[in-house]
Amino acid sequence: AQKPVSEDRILIVYLSRTKNTKAVAHMIHRKLGGKLVEIEPQKPYPENYQETVEQVAKENETSYLPPLKTKIDSIEKYEAVFVGFPTWGMKLPPPMKSFLSQYNLKGKKVIPFNTNGGYGTGSSFETVNELCPESELLRGLSIRGGSERDGELFVMHGEKEKDVDGEVTKWLKTIGLLE
Ligand SMILES: Cc1cc2nc3c(=O)[nH]c(=O)nc-3n(C[C@H](O)[C@H](O)[C@H](O)COP(=O)(O)O)c2cc1C
């Protein structure tokens, strides 16, 4: 069947530390196709959770945009750009701020998706909106992922994975990207 947005015009970018958001990105990709790209900062965050929390808090205070290792060719050819990220400190992670600041998504559909430790998306979806004011922001998806603080890392397997996969399908239909 004809898809609402053709595969070669879909970009799925994601940031993921413990691979929960990555799993959701792959689910979207299996359903819609498109180009799947992981966003990586030039300098990786510390392995240690608490050190990462502190570094992220400092970066947010100073509005620091970490330089990215990831480069995306011909961003202009995409019509729909999915942006996936975990909630970090109830905010949009700095590398995703770097991505949205660096690439012009004017006129494109922008679709956020998120995993979090149970506290929701915080201000992250609003920040996506602020950083691409001339894009058409579609309704985002937020999923309960892991909780690194509590030693809960990758959770997207078994029944959980199946449930989330169903939620992703429903969501993509609701926003009109899957028939
Ligand atoms: C630095 C850091 C900060 C986090 N802050 C929050 C938070 O404020 N609220 C929340 O619900 N989860 C928080 N989490 C948990 C992640 O959002 C959750 O584990 C998510 O599923 C991780 O996605 P990933 O596996 O793609 O990295 C935080 C995790 C990290 C590493």
The ligand as an SDF file (V2000), in Angstrom:
LIG
                    3D

 31 33  0  0  0  0  0  0  0  0999 V2000
   21.4190   11.5050   33.1080 C   0  0  0  0  0  0  0  0  0  0  0  0
   20.0560   10.8820   33.2530 C   0  0  0  0  0  0  0  0  0  0  0  0
   19.0140   11.6360   33.7480 C   0  0  0  0  0  0  0  0  0  0  0  0
   17.7340   11.0960   33.8470 C   0  0  0  0  0  0  0  0  0  0  0  0
   16.7150   11.8810   34.2930 N   0  0  0  0  0  0  0  0  0  0  0  0
   15.4500   11.3930   34.3060 C   0  0  0  0  0  0  0  0  0  0  0  0
   14.3560   12.2210   34.6880 C   0  0  0  0  0  0  0  0  0  0  0  0
   14.5090   13.4030   34.9950 O   0  0  0  0  0  0  0  0  0  0  0  0
   13.1090   11.6670   34.6900 N   0  0  0  0  0  0  0  0  0  0  0  0
   12.8760   10.3690   34.3360 C   0  0  0  0  0  0  0  0  0  0  0  0
   11.7280    9.9290   34.3410 O   0  0  0  0  0  0  0  0  0  0  0  0
   13.9080    9.5580   33.9570 N   0  0  0  0  0  0  0  0  0  0  0  0
   15.1720   10.0350   33.9320 C   0  0  0  0  0  0  0  0  0  0  0  0
   16.2090    9.2200   33.5270 N   0  0  0  0  0  0  0  0  0  0  0  0
   15.9060    7.8440   33.1130 C   0  0  0  0  0  0  0  0  0  0  0  0
   15.8180    7.7020   31.5890 C   0  0  0  0  0  0  0  0  0  0  0  0
   14.9960    8.6930   31.0280 O   0  0  0  0  0  0  0  0  0  0  0  0
   15.2560    6.3300   31.2200 C   0  0  0  0  0  0  0  0  0  0  0  0
   16.0260    5.3210   31.8020 O   0  0  0  0  0  0  0  0  0  0  0  0
   15.2310    6.1260   29.7010 C   0  0  0  0  0  0  0  0  0  0  0  0
   14.4370    5.0040   29.3630 O   0  0  0  0  0  0  0  0  0  0  0  0
   16.6280    5.9310   29.1510 C   0  0  0  0  0  0  0  0  0  0  0  0
   16.5900    5.8420   27.7510 O   0  0  0  0  0  0  0  0  0  0  0  0
   17.7820    5.1280   26.9290 P   0  0  0  0  0  0  0  0  0  0  0  0
   17.7920    3.6860   27.3660 O   0  0  0  0  0  0  0  0  0  0  0  0
   17.3830    5.2830   25.5170 O   0  0  0  0  0  0  0  0  0  0  0  0
   19.0510    5.8190   27.2790 O   0  0  0  0  0  0  0  0  0  0  0  0
   17.4930    9.7500   33.4570 C   0  0  0  0  0  0  0  0  0  0  0  0
   18.5740    8.9880   32.9770 C   0  0  0  0  0  0  0  0  0  0  0  0
   19.8300    9.5410   32.8600 C   0  0  0  0  0  0  0  0  0  0  0  0
   20.9600    8.7000   32.3280 C   0  0  0  0  0  0  0  0  0  0  0  0
  1  2  1  0
  2  3  1  0
  2 30  2  0
  3  4  2  0
  4  5  1  0
  4 28  1  0
  5  6  2  0
  6  7  1  0
  6 13  1  0
  7  8  2  0
  7  9  1  0
  9 10  1  0
 10 11  2  0
 10 12  1  0
 12 13  2  0
 13 14  1  0
 14 15  1  0
 14 28  1  0
 15 16  1  0
 16 17  1  0
 16 18  1  0
 18 19  1  0
 18 20  1  0
 20 21  1  0
 20 22  1  0
 22 23  1  0
 23 24  1  0
 24 25  2  0
 24 26  1  0
 24 27  1  0
 28 29  2  0
 29 30  1  0
 30 31  1  0
M  END
$$$$
